[in-house]
Amino acid sequence: MLEDVPIHGSRLDASNKPPTHQRNLSLDFRHVTGASGPPAGCGHQRNRSLDSVLQRIPEDMTPTSPEGGPARFQGDIVRIAPRLALPPEIPAGSDDSGIHTPPDGNDEERPTPAAARSRESLDSGNPEDTDKPPDPPDTAVETPATVSAIDTANHKDFLLRLFESKLFDMSMAISYLFNSKEPGVQTYLANKLFSFPHEDVDFYLPQLATMYIELGEVAELLRPYLVYRCKQSADFSLRLAWLLTAFGGDVKRSRATKLRDSILAEEIRPAARRGHHRSQSDASALRLATPSGRHLGDLASGRAFDNGCLCGEQCSCGAPRLAPQTQFLTALTNIGRRLASVADKERRNGRLRAELATLDLNLPARVWLPLHKKPHCVLRIPPHAAAVLNSKDKAPYIMYVEVLETEGHEPLPPRLLPPAPPAPHSPPIRHTKSEENLVPEWPALSMYSAMDDVDNSDCWSHDDDELSTQYHTRAPAPDCVSQLSVLSVTSIQSTSSCGSRESMAVGAGEVRRRLADATAAAPPNTFKHDPADPSAVALKESWESKLARMRSSSPYGYLAGWRLLGCIVKVGDDLRQEMLAAQLLRRLQAVWDLERVPLTLRPYEIICLDKESGLIQPVLNSVSLHQIKKQSGKSLRAWLELEHGPGTSEGFLRAQRNFVHSAAAYALTSYLLQLKDRHNGNILLDSAGHIIHIDFGFIFSISPKNLGFESSPFKLTPEFVEVMDGENSDMFAYFKILILRGLIAARKHCDQILHLVDTMRMSGQLACLRSSSSVSNFRSRFHVGRTEPQLRQLVDRLVSDALNSLSTRLYDNYQYYTNGIL
């Protein structure tokens, strides 16, 4: 803005010099615009035109709002950003107007002003300039009002240049929005949200929801953006509604409750796409011809997730847009609540498969898993692939969902299952071509299990092949009953007939035998079935093998957009703290990637549906240390050698390096966040050798049952050190170096991490942040004031304390005797 003004630094001759001090006319904005300069002989005068330019900066630099108008300030910006450095291209000022003029011939050489010296020291890195004496006062006396106006204008300039710079990101916007009390700054930043990418804003959605709930003046400014995003995306609408439910408290007509009710009641609906024009008569006819959606939530109807809309993405019939998705997730969480009442773990798995088989009768449907970012719809949930996870009091379960990635307007494939289960006297294979109805251990489908002795009605006939001609034909899968063709049964001779026609038939017992033969080849180092932990076998199978096996057995596997997604449904636990911990892990990983520190974390997605239920993204290709020790009976190093080869092989060395990178990352993360409940059931090992921590329900100031067993900085057992070749090895020294480098990088960007916690503490909803010292203690663990040699000594002490910790051994023994965790 000031760069366009020509600056002439030549001095005037003594003969032509005015008798008194005069302003350099070339620096006067009025001279640039054609106005005449000050008359000769006048005294010192203020450059009023510069003040007017500075006052116009907010109007010129403020981004436009989505409606097209400029986002103007409501008040003056007085607050200065902490640690704010001026961009190097901005010329520093010296006099009351902020412009430095060269000294005249008869004037004394004046020293550089304090502001300019500070600026020059930042640019040049020479701190000695700050020791110069202060400026002598000007001959003209300035009023306090004039100084205040100048400071306000300068502050506006500084903040606006920061807000408009390329370095200003969503992290800084959240920090200023939370800390600033100036209406002008808050208004500007609320409008600035429209210019950030959606994925950047979505990362901070918990913080935005908390500020909307707790800060009334900020809530009114955030509402236009939140409503705008809700009109653009159904997924964003539900995520915001779930966060408002989880953090909104119990006030019935609060600000958060009103917005949540407006979203769920679909008073805020996405606008029709541009170019979509439907006549009123067509829309009325469509509403009359469309089902009413009265079966929503009724799993026995077969249309529990069908809203009755035939418009697709460009809906104009007024059908519910969010209700099918909410009913789908409600059905999943209700299954978890019912499983908690079943004591025996084996019976839990049977009950889970029966419940999912009933739910699967209502699919495909236009519902989705919020854990997956790409647009998709759910095709099928194979019940036999689900398993209840190992938990003493709760019943979290993992399921695998077949989805079709779509842009939203493609039609769904036809249902391969009827909308309701058949009557007991109906032929089960003829009416339900699916392998789920042939598994004998499901209680709900046990009436169809004893079918080894088939009669004329219990057979697969050509009549059934005629029913399947309406579907897309493809090569038969080896273990898929629903796609079984005539070619697969010609080897079986049968004289039985179905109806009045001769047919080739195969009994359900033969189908089960073929299914068993197709899946008989077990991968190496597989786990055996454990009644105390039924999920171990499902988790040990590699994702690639599971993907290939389930696609070949799926009736929808031929679709190009077919995908397999995993999902853990957890009910009865507060996932809000885990969601915050997952945010912190993502931010730490981003910092280490930026600073090129080879530390590896595995953050996973967590969706809070309310205060006691949610969805968790499973960690693929991983098993817990407890499962490894129980199934193999080997130490951690022996297991890695069994999986990756001898200790000198390339495969083992690669896995060892991955182990060290991840172990150092989680050791430092455990120290910073004070992670508790670190037993071997909550520590995973993946197929590449990475250590992965899960279950962050106890962080900062809380511990399980407030026992306080775990006083160690982080968990480091002799088994871990054995994998690193011992305490005197190079890998163990490398382990400590990585922790030091990670701590130095984390404290460099600690402000980006701390404001995540500081904002969430405002709600008072998280037990881990209720202590008044939780945030200050978290800040102190970054050790900002220590030198690098002091940090090195600190890391050595932390590693030594963790390795020799008695509390770690006591807690592992406590978990073994109470929960059987090795």
N, C-alpha and C positions, 0 to 999 in steps of 0.2 A: 504494500500500500504506500509506504514511504519511499520505496525504491524508485518510483517514477519521478520523484522530485529532484531536479538537478541541484547538485551541491557544488558551489564554487569556493575553493579554498584560498584564492589569492587575497592578499592584504591590500588595503587602500593606501595610496601614497599619503604622506604627511600633509602635502599641500591641499589635497582634495578631501581630507578627512573631516567629518563634521566636528564641531566644537565639543560635543558631548558624546557619551556612549550611545551608539545606535545599533539597531538590529541589522543583521546581514539580510538585505532585501531579497537575495536569491533563495533564501530559505523560507521566505514568507509565502504561505499558500495563496494569499491574496495577490501576490505578484505573479504567481503561476496562472491564476485565473483571470488576469488582466486588470485587477484593481491596483490603484496607485499605492506605493509604499508610504511609510510614515513620513511626515514632513521633516525637512532638515532642521536640526537644532532642538528637536524634542528630546525629552529624557527617555529613560528605560521604559519600554512598553511591552505588554504581554502579546504573544502571538495568539490572538483569540481564534484565528481560523484553524489552527491545529487542534484546539479543543473541540471545535465543531466537527472536525474530521474524526477524531477519536470517538465522539459521541455517536457518530453514524456507523461505527464499525459493527455493532451487533446487527444492524439492519442489512449490512452488505454481506456479512459472513455467515449469518444464521442459515442453516439448511431449511429447505422448504418442507412443509408438512405434506402428508399424503393427499390432502385436498388441494395442494398447489400454492397455498399462501405461505408467507414466511413465518417461522416460529419466533416470535418476538419475545424479548425479556419482559417480565412483569416488574422488575425492580432492578436496582443497580447491583452489580456484582462487587462485593467488597472483600469476600474471602479469597485469600491467596492459597494456591495449591501447595501442599508441603513438598519440600525438596524440588521446587519448580526451577528448572534451568532455562534461560532464554535461548532460543534458537540462534546459532551463530550469525545468521544473515541479518538480524535486526540491529540497526545502529543504536548505540547507547546514547543517553541524553546527559546533559551537563547542567543546563539552567532550568528555570522553572517551567519551561515549555517542553522539556525533554529532548531538545536538539542542541548538540554541542557545536558552538561556533568558535573559530580560531581566534586567538587574542589579537587585538589591534596593536598598532605600533606604540602608542603611548601607554597602553595597559601593561600591568605586570603579568608575567607568566603565571597563570593560575594552575594549580595542580589538578589532576584528574579527579572528578567527583567520586564519592564513595560508591554510588551505584555502578558507575562505569568501571571503577577498579574491580569491584566484585565480578562484574561481567567479564572483564579481561582476564581475571585470574581463572575463571572457569574455562575460558577458551584456550588460554595459553598454558594452563597448568602451573603457573608460577605463583605460589602463595605469598611471596615476599611483597607483592604490590599492596597487600592489605595493610602493611605496616606504615604506609605513608600518612602524613598528618591530614586532618580533616580540611575541607574546603573553607576558605574565608568567606564570610557572608557577603552577598551582593549589596550594592549601595541602596537598591530599592527595597523597601519593606513590603513583604508579602503577608496578606491576611490569612488566618487559618482556613477560611472558606476556600480561598484559592488553592492552597496546598491540598486540601481534602478533595477538591474537584480533580486536581491533577493526578493524585494517587488513584482515585476511582477509575479515571480514564485509563491509566497505565495498567491497572489490575484487569480491567476488561480486555485490554489488548493481549495481556499475557495469557489469560484463560482461553480466550477465543483462538489464539494461535495454537495453544495446546490441544484444544478440542478439535481443531481442523487439521492437525498434523496427522501424518500417516502412522505415527506411533500410538495414537490414541485408539484403544481397543475396548472391547466390552468389559474387560476386567477393570480398567480405569473408570469406565462409565458407571459401573455398579458402585465402586468405592466412592466416587464423588456424589452420586445420587444418594447414597446412604449417609455420608458425613456432612454434606453441605446443607445449610439452613437458609440459603438465599433462594427466594422464589424464582428469580431469573435463571439461576443455574439449574434448578430442578426442572423448570419448563424446557429449557434448551436440551437437557439430557434426555428427558422423556420423549421429545421429538427426534432426538438423535437415534433412538432405538430403531426407528424405521429404516435407517441406512445400514444397519448391521446385518450380516447374513443370519438367516433363521437358525442355523445350527449353533452359532455363537450365542444367540439369545437363549435358545432352549437349554443350553448347559447351565445357565444361571436362573432357570425358571423357578427352582425352589426359593432362591433369594428374592426374586421379584414377587412371588406369591406372599412371602413373609412380610415384605415391605407394604404390599397392598393391604394386608390384614392389620398391621401394627401402626403404620404411619398414615394418618388421615390426609395430610397435605400432599403426600406423594401418591396416594391411591387415586385421587382424582386426576392426576397427571398421567398415571399409568393406564387408566381405564381405556382411553382411546386406542392405545396400541394393543391391549389384550383383546378388546372386542374386534379389532381389525384382524388379528391372527385367528380368533375363533371363527370368523366368517370365512377364512381361507382354508381351514383344516379341521376336520372332525377329530383327528388324533390329538392335535393341540388342545382342542376344546375339552376333551376328556382328561388329558394330563393336568390341565389347569384345575378342572373341577375336582380331581382326586387330591391334588395338593391343598386346595382350599378346604376340603373335607378333613384331611389329615392334620392341618395346622390351624384350622379355623376356630377351635374351641367349641364351647357349648352354647354360645349366645345364639338365640334362635333367629333374630332379625338383624344380625350384624351385616356389615358391608360385604364380608366374604360370603356369608350365607346367601345374600341376595344375588350376588353374581353367580354363585354355583347353581342356585335354583333356576336362574335365567338360562344357564347353559344346558342343564339337564332337561328343563322343560322345552328346550329348543326354541326359546324366544329369540335367541341369537343363532340364525341359520346362515349358511354360506349363500352368497348371491349367485344367481344363475350365470353361467359362462357367457361371455360376450359372443354374439352370433347365434345364440340359441333362442329361437322365437317359436313359441307354441301358441296357437290361437286359443281363446278362452273356451270355445266350444270343444276343441280337441281335449283340452285339459279337463273339462267337466266330464266328457265321455270316459276319459281314462280313469278318473276317480270313481266313476260308477262301475267300471269293469275291473278295477283292481281289488284284490282281496283286502279286507279291512285290517289285517294284522292282529286279529283278536287272539291268535294262538301264541303270541309272544310270551316266552317264559314257560310254556307248557311243553315239557320234554316228551310227553306221551303223544303229542299231536304230530310230531315229525316236522313241524314248522315253528319251532321255538325261537328261531333266530331270523325269521322271515317277516319283514315289515310290510309285505304286500306291494312294494313299489316295483313297477315295470319300466321306470324311466331311466334307470341306470344312474350315471353320474349327473346328468342334467335333469334333476328331479323337479317336477312342477306339480306333483299330485299331493304334496303335503304329508307324505308318509313319514313316520318317525325315522330320524337319521341316526341317532345315538342309542336308541332303545335296544336294538339287536345286540350291539356290542356290550352294553351294560348287562344285559341278560346272559350273554355268553360268559362273561367274567364272573358274574354272580353264581352261575352254575358250577364253575371251576372251584371257587372258594367254598361253596356249600359242600362239595365233595370232601375237601380237606377237613371241614368241621365234623362231618359224619365219620370220617376215618379215625379221628382222635378218640372216639368212643369205643373202638375195637382194640382190645388189649393185645391179642396175639398178632405178631408181625406177619406170619404166613397168611392168616385170615385177612389182614389188612390188604395184602396184595390182591387176593381174590375179590374182595369187595371193591377195590379200586378199579379193577378191570371190568367188573360188572357195571359200575357207575359210568365209566367212560364208554362202554358199549352202548348204553342207553343214550348218552349224549351224542354219540356218533351217528345215531339214527337221524339226527336233525341237520346233518351236514351233507353236501357243501352248503355254505352260506356266506354272505358278504360280511363276515366278521374277520378280525385280524388279531395278531399277537402284538401288543405294543412294544415288545422288546426288539422287534425287527423293524428297521427304518424304512425299507423299500415297500411300496404299496403292494399288498397281496390280500388274498382271501383264503380262508381255511377250507381245505378239501376234506380232510379226514384225520381222525385221531386213532391210530392203531392201539387198541387196548393192551395187546400182549407185550408191547414195548415199554409200557409204563412200569414204574416201581416206586414203592414207598421208601424214602430215605431213612437212614439210621438216626432215630431220635427217640429219647426216652419218654418225654411228656407230650410232644406235638407229633403231627403226622404230615410233614412236608413230603411232597411226591414230585417225581420228575416224569414228564411225558414228552413224547416226540410227536410233532404236528406236521402233517403234510399240507403244504400251502402252494398256491399258484400265484406267482408274481405277475401282476397285471397293472395296467394303467387306470383301471376302474370302469372302463366302458365295455370291456370284453364280456360276453355272456359266460355264465358259469357252466361247467360241464354237467351233464345230466346226473341225477342221483343214481348211484349203483346200489342203494339200499332203500327199502320202502320207508314211508314216513312214520310207520308205527310197527312194532314187533308183531309177528304173525300169531294167529291163534294157536293154542296147544295142539289142535288136531291137524293143522295145516302142514304140508310137506316143507320142512325147513330149508332144504337145499334149493328147491324149486323157487321159493319166494325170497330167499336171502342168500345171494351168491357172495358170501364173504367168509373168510377163514375164521373170523372172530367167533362165529356161532358154533364152531366145531371144537373149541377148547373146553375140555371137560371140567376144569377146576373153577370156572366162573359160576357162582351160585345162581345168578339170574338166568343163565342159559343152560343150566344143568339138565333141563328137560330134553335137550337136543343132543346130549353127549353120548348116550348109548345107542349107537347106530351101526354097530358092526354087522348085525344081521338085518339086512335091508329087505324090504318087501317091494311090491310093485310101485308103491307111491313114493318111497324114499329112494329115488334114483335120479340120475342126471340123464335127461332125454333130449331128443332133437327138438322137443317143444321149447325147452329152455334156450336152445341155441337160436330159435326164432325170436325169442324175447330179446336176445342180446344183439340182434342185427341192427338195432337202432343206434347202438353205441359205436364209437370208433373202434375199428378192428386193428389188431396188431398181433405180433408173434406171441404165443402163449408163454407165460412166465412159469418157471419150474415149480414154484411153490404157491401159486395164486389160484385159488379155486374159482374166483369170480371171473377169470379170463381163460378158464379151461375150455379147450375146443374139442372138436370131434377127433382130431388127430391124436390127442393125448389119451384117448380111451379106446382106440381101435385094437390095442393089444389085449384087451380084456373081453372075453367072450361071455355074453349073457343071453339067456333065453327069456328073460323076463320082459314084459312089455309094459308100457305106460299109456294108459288110455286104450285106443284102438289101433295104435301104430307100433310096429317093431322099432326098437331103439337099442342103442348101445348104452350101457349104464355102468357106473362105478360107485361103490358104496363109500360112505364117509370114513370107514376104517381104512380103506385103501388110500384115500386122500390124506389122512393123517400120517400113514406110513411114508407116503412120498414126501410130505412136508418134513418129516423127521430125517429122511435120507438126504434131502437137499441141504439141511442145516446141520448135518452130523459132523462135518469137518470143523473141529475147534481150532482156533488160532493158537500159536505157541504161548506158553506162560499164562494161559487163561486161568481164571479163578473158578473154583468149585462153588456149587450152590451152598449158601450158608443160611440156615433158617433164622439166625439172629440178625443177619444183615442181607436181606434178599437183593438189595440194590448193587451189591459188589459185582455180580456177574454182568449186569447191564452197563455199569460204568467202566468196566475193564475193556470191553470191546472197543476197538478203534473206531473213530468216527467215519473213516473211509469205508471200512468193512460194513458198518451199520448202514451207511448211506446206500451202498450198492445193494445190500441185501433187502432193505426196505423198499427201494425203488423197483426192484425186480418183482417184489410181491404185491406192489400197489396197483390197483386198477387205474390209477391216474398217472402212473410212472411214465407213460408215453408222451405226456404233455411237455412242451419245450420249457415252460416256465415253472415246472415242478421243482419244489425245494423242500428240504427237511429241516425243521427248526426244533430246538430243544427249549424247554421251559420248566422251571421249578415253581410250584405253587406252594406258598407258605402262609399258614393261617395260625393266629394266636401269638405272634411275635411282632414287636414294634420294629418295623423296617425303616423308620425315619432316620435313626442313627446310622444304619448301614448305608442309606442313601447318601448321607453327608460324608461318610468315610469313603464311599466310592468316588465322590466328587474330588476329595482331597487326593486320592490315589491318582486320578486322571491328571490333576494339576501337577503333582510331583513328577509323573512320568513325562509330561510335556516340558517341564523345566529341565529335566535331565537330558531329554532329547535335544533341546535347544542348546544346552551347554556341552553336548557330545560326551556325556558320562555314560558308560555302558552298563547301566543298571536297568533291570527288567522287572516291571510290575505287570500284573494281569488284571486290570480293572474290569469289572463286569457290570452290566446294566441292572438297575433295580428300579422297579415301579411300585410306588406306594399307592394302593387302592384306598386305604383308610388307615386308621391308627393301629390296626392289628392284622392286616393282611396285605399281600402284595405278590408280585412276580419277580423272579430272579433269573437272570441269564446263566445257564449252566456253563461250567468250565469243561470244555471238551477234551477228550483224550487224557484224562487224569483220574487218579485214585488217591485215597487218603493214605497217610503213613500207617494208620491203624489197620486198614485193609491189607496193605502190603505185608506188615508184620504178622498178621493173623493168617493170611492165606499161604504165604510162602515160608514163614518161620525163619526168615533170613534177616540179616542186618541190612541197613540202607545201602551200604557200599556193595555188599554181595548181590543185592537185587539189581543195582545198576549194572554190575558186571554180567549178570544173567540176561539183562535186557539189551545191553549195548556192546558186550564183548569184554575181553580181558582188560586189565588196568592199563596196559600199554597200547591198546588198539586205538585207532583213530576215532571210532564211534564212542568209546568210553571217554576219551579226552574231550571230545566235543560236548558230551553230556556233562562232564565235570565242569567245564567252563560255564555252561548254562546254569549249572547248579550254583556256582560261586556268584555269578552276576545276579541271580534272583535272590539268593540267600542274603547277600549284602543289601539289596534293595529293600527287602522286607524287614531286615534287622533295623535299618535306619528308620523305616516307616513305623515300625513298632515302637521305637524309642520316641519319635516325634509325637505320635498319636496316643502313646501309652496303651497299646493294644493288650487286652486281657483275654482270658479263656483260650490260651494257646495250647490246647492239648492236641494229640496226634490225629484226632478226628477232624480238626479244623485246619490241618495243613495237608495240602495235596502235592503230588509229584506227577508231572505230565510225562508224556512219552518222549519228550526231548530232553528231560532232565531238570526242568525248571521247578523250583519250589513255589507254591502258590498258597497264600493264606486266604481263608474265607471266614464268614461269620464275624462281622465287626459290630456285634451288639454291645460290646463293652469297650468303650474308648474313653480317654481323658481321665475323668475322676471316678468312674464306677467300675465295679468288678462283680463277678458272679456271687450272689447272695451276700455281697459286701464282706467277703471273707478276707480279702487282701492277701491271699497266698502269694500271688505273683508280684514280687518286688524286683525282679530282674529287669534290666533295661530292655531286653528282648530275649527270645528263646534261642539258645545256642547250646546244643547237646554234644557230648563226645562223638555221637554217631555222625553229626554234621561235619565235625573236624576230621573224622576218619575219611570221609569222602574227599576232603581237601588235602589228603596225604599227611595229616598231622600238624601239630602246632609249629614245628620248625620248618615247614615246607614253604616253597615259593607261592603256592596257591593260597595258603593261609595268610601270608603277608600281602598278597594281592587282594584278598578279601578285606583286610583292614584299610588298604589304600582306597578301595572303591567306596567304603563307608565315609572316609575323609573327603574324597572328591564330591560325593553326593551331598554331604552336609554343607560344604562350601558353596556348591551351586544352589542348594535349597535356600540358604540364608540370603543369597544375592537376590532372590525373587520372593522373599518371605511375605512381602506385602500382598502379593497375589493370592497367597495361601491363607493368610490370617483373616482377610476381610470376608472370606467364605464363612468362617466360623463366627466372626463377630456379628455378621448379619443374622445368622440363624439363632444366635443366643438371645436376640431381642424377643423372640416369640415365647421363650420360657417353656416350650413344649418338650424339649429334649432333656432327658435326665442327665446326660453326660455334660451338659453345659449349665446346670443349675447352680453350681458352685461359683461364687463370685471371683475366684482366682483361676478358673479353668482357662480362660483366654490369656491371662497374663502369664500363667505357667507355660502355656503352649508357646507363647512368644519367647519366653526365656530359653526354651530348649533349642532355639536356633543359634544362640550364643553369638549375637551380632557383634558384641564388643571384644571378642577374643581374637588374638592373632592366630596365624596358621600354625606355628609351633605349639601354641596352647591347645588348638583343636586336635593336633596330632596326639598330644598327651591325653586329651579327653577321650578320643577314640580308643586308644590302648587300654585305658581304664574301663571303659564300657564293655569292651570285648572280654577283658579278664573277669569282670564281675558277672557277665552273662554266662561264661563258660563254667565258672565255679559256683554258680548260684544254687543254694540249697532249696530255695523256694520253687524252682523249676522241677526238681526231683520230687518234692512233696506234692506239688499239684498233679504231676503225672501219676503218682501213686494213688492220690485221691480219686482221680478219674478212673483208674483201673478197678479199684475196690467198689466204687459206687455205680459206675456205668459200664465196666468191662472194656474200657478203651485202653489198648496197649500203648 
